[in-house]
């Protein structure tokens, strides 16, 4: 069975939705060109690699990842969301400099959290005998582009609505965190 270009695009957009939502939340606070590049590149790269890794790891490790992966993603997204909402609710004179979520450990965990579902896609496409490399490239490029767009949009919204958008971004991350463990 071979997937059509439309099916591949729909899979890529579906997998990119988490990256878009997180990119929107992060873009509210961080939108320098380097930050946009880092987050977009890493989200795209992880979305590209996870289907390939899922295909290689097979069913045994995939079952473990499906059980623990959403909880790991939940913890990270929930913590970052709470921190963002808290910082947005504080008066501006009390705010301290927050760590940049597009650097270091936060960047790796956000990238992992938004791409965990791509492991299952990789395994499923491998079982179907689908050529995986082209699909993974499409998924990665789509996720990177959706992240870039979301960060730009988040920045524009924060310029207009300022502090309320940081609270909104935090709430978005918290909702995504709960979605990961409830679905």
N, C-alpha and C positions, 0 to 999 in steps of 0.2 A: 504494500500500500504506500502510495506517495501522496504527500500533502500538497495541496495547491498553494499558489502564492498568497491567495486571500486567507486561507487557513493558517499559514505561517504568520502572516501579518496579524491576524486576530489573536493568535497565541502570544506573539511578541507584545502586543498592546496590553493584553490581560496581565501578563507577567510584569509589565512596566508600570502598572497602576500603583503598586506599593511604592516603587521608586519615585513616581510622580508626587504622591502624597507626602512622602518624607522630604523630597526636594522642595516642595512648597513650604513645609514647616521650617526647614533649615534656611531657605531663601529669605524668610522674613527677618532673620538675624544676620546672616552671612551672605553677602552677595558680591564680594570682590571677584574680579575675573579669575584669579588663581583658585579661589574657593569653589567657584562654579566649575572650573575645569576639573579640580580634584574630585569633587563629588560625582560629577557626570561621568568622568573617566572610570572611577572605581565602581560605581553602580553598573555601568555598561560592561566593564570587564568581569565583574562577579556574575552578572546575568549571562554573559557569554560562557564563562567557565563552569558554572554549576550544572547545566545540562550535560556537559561532557563528563564531569565528575560523577554525576548521577548515573550515567550510562556505564561508566567504568566500575563503580562500586558495587552495583548489583543490588539485589533484593535484600540481603541480610543487613547491610549497613544502612540501606535506605529506610528500613523499618525503624531502626534506632534513631536515625535523624528525624524521621517523621514524628516520633514521640517526643524527643528532647528539643529539637530545633525550634519549634514554635514557642516553647517556654523560655529558651535563651533569648530569642527575638523579643518576646513579651517583656522580659526583665529590662533589656536595654532600652527599647522604645518607650516603655512606661517611665523609666527613670529620667530619660532625656526630656520627655514630654512634661513631666512634673516640674523639672528644673526650668524649662522654658516658660511654662505658665506662671510659675512662682516669680521668675525674673520679670515677666511682663506685668504682673500685678503690683510689684514693688514700685514705690515712687522713684523717679529717675535719679534723684540725689543720693539714694541709698544703694543704687546698683553697683555691683562690683563687676569686673571684667570676667565674662564667662569663658570657659575653654571653647576653643574652636572645634565644632563637631566635624569639620572637614579635615581634621588632622589626627594622626596617631590611632590609638585604640578605638576611639569613637568611630572614626572613619571605617575601620575594618569591620567592627561589629554592625554598624548601620548597613554596610555593603552586604555582609552576610545575611542580616535579618531580612533585607528586602529581596534577596535572591534565593532563599531557602526552598521556595516552592518550585524553582527551576530544576532542583535535583529530581523531583518526581517526574517532571516533564521529560528530562533526559532519559530516565529509566524507561518511561512509557514509550518514547520514540525509538529507543534501542530495541525494545521488545517487538515493535511494529516493523523493524527493519528499515526505518526511515533514515535517510542520509542526515546525520546529525550536525556536521560541521557548518553547513550553510544555514541551517535553522538556528544554531547557536549564534552565529554572526548576526543574523537578523534580530534575534532577541537582544543581544548586547547593544547593537546600534540603536535600536528602538528605545531601550531603557536609558541609555546615555542621553539621547535626544529629549526624552520625556523629562528626565531630571533637569537638564539644562533649561528647558521651557518652564518647568515648575519653579526653579530658583529665580528666574527672571520675573515670573508672575508674582511670586511671594515678595520679592523686593519692591515691585510696583505697588502692591497692596499695602506693604508696610510704610511706604512713603506717604500714602494717602491716609491710612488709618492708624499709623504709629503703634503705640503701646498695645492697643487691643489686638493687633495682628499677632504679636508674640504670644499672647494668651491663646489665641485661636490656633496658632501653629502647635503649641504644646498640647492642646486638646486633640488636634488631628493625630499627633503621634500616639497619644493615649488610646484613642479609638482604634487605630491600626494595631496597637499592641493587643487589645482585647479581641479584635477580629482574628488575630493569628492563633489564639488559643481556643477560641470558640468555634472555629470552622475547621 
